[in-house]
Amino acid sequence: MWIDFVVLTFILIIAVLAAVQIRAYILRQMAKDRRVRELREWARVNGFAYSATEALMSFRCEPFECLQKGDYCYSYNVMEGTCGNRRVRAFDYHYHYETHSSDGDGRPLVLGIIGRGKTHHYFSAVVIDAGIPLLPLSLRPRGLLDEVTEFIGFEQTGFESAEFSQKFRVKSPDRRWAYDVVHQKTMELMLAHPDFRVDFQGSQVMAYYPDRMFSLGEFESALKVVTGIVDYLPRDVVERLKEIAAGGKMS
């Protein structure tokens, strides 16, 4: 009888665990389906095409650093269109890292099966093509590491707004370019949307979170950020960049 009780208890535990897993899976699928419906509608309202994968999309992103991490990288929930005559691409993104545990002598545990794992990462991004060549630049919220590097003497380019300098870190190989991009209007735009990271690559500008997906409202805000940054580029700077595109040199 005792054995029967143990067996029954074991079966009940397995059944409960299975039920929990099934419920979690169903909830995940419902959340995914709801997100697809919402993004389809957002794409429709903005006049964008929607695709569950990137296979049918023609707008390819430049090799942004955040798109080069990990293994098995892919974008999905891809939305593509134009905004102010500029090409736009918005999407969710996935990549993962594989980890392997080993024993004290460096040998994989149980032929590498038990010691193997994956760390999945997801985030969202909006990219706009400015239509002109841009110099590299990254703009992101400040973190603890920034405080440490400045403490030991590595200071960033100073900006007129003390509030902006306290909240954001700007990095570019060309200081003049950093000042051209990050002027008063751009600083006000970023202070109104302080969580985004912004990168320039080639002719494109991307706004994203490093490890979190956008809500619908955040897709809208990210689109506002990238279009605003490009729209706010000073006219003389844009003309110099057009000269570069036409084969001239930047003075």
SULWOUR-V571906 format. One record per helix or strand of 3 or more residues. SS is the DSSP state (H for helix, E for strand). FROM is the first residue (numbers start at 0). TO is the last residue. If there is no record, write none. Layout:
# SULWOUR-V571906
ss=<SS/SS>
from=<FROM/FROM>
to=<TO/TO>
This chain:
# SULWOUR-V571906
ss=<H/E/H/E/E/H/E/E/H/H/E/H/H/E/E/H/H>
from=<1/48/64/70/85/108/115/136/143/161/167/174/183/196/203/215/234>
to=<45/52/66/82/99/111/128/140/150/166/170/180/191/200/207/230/244>
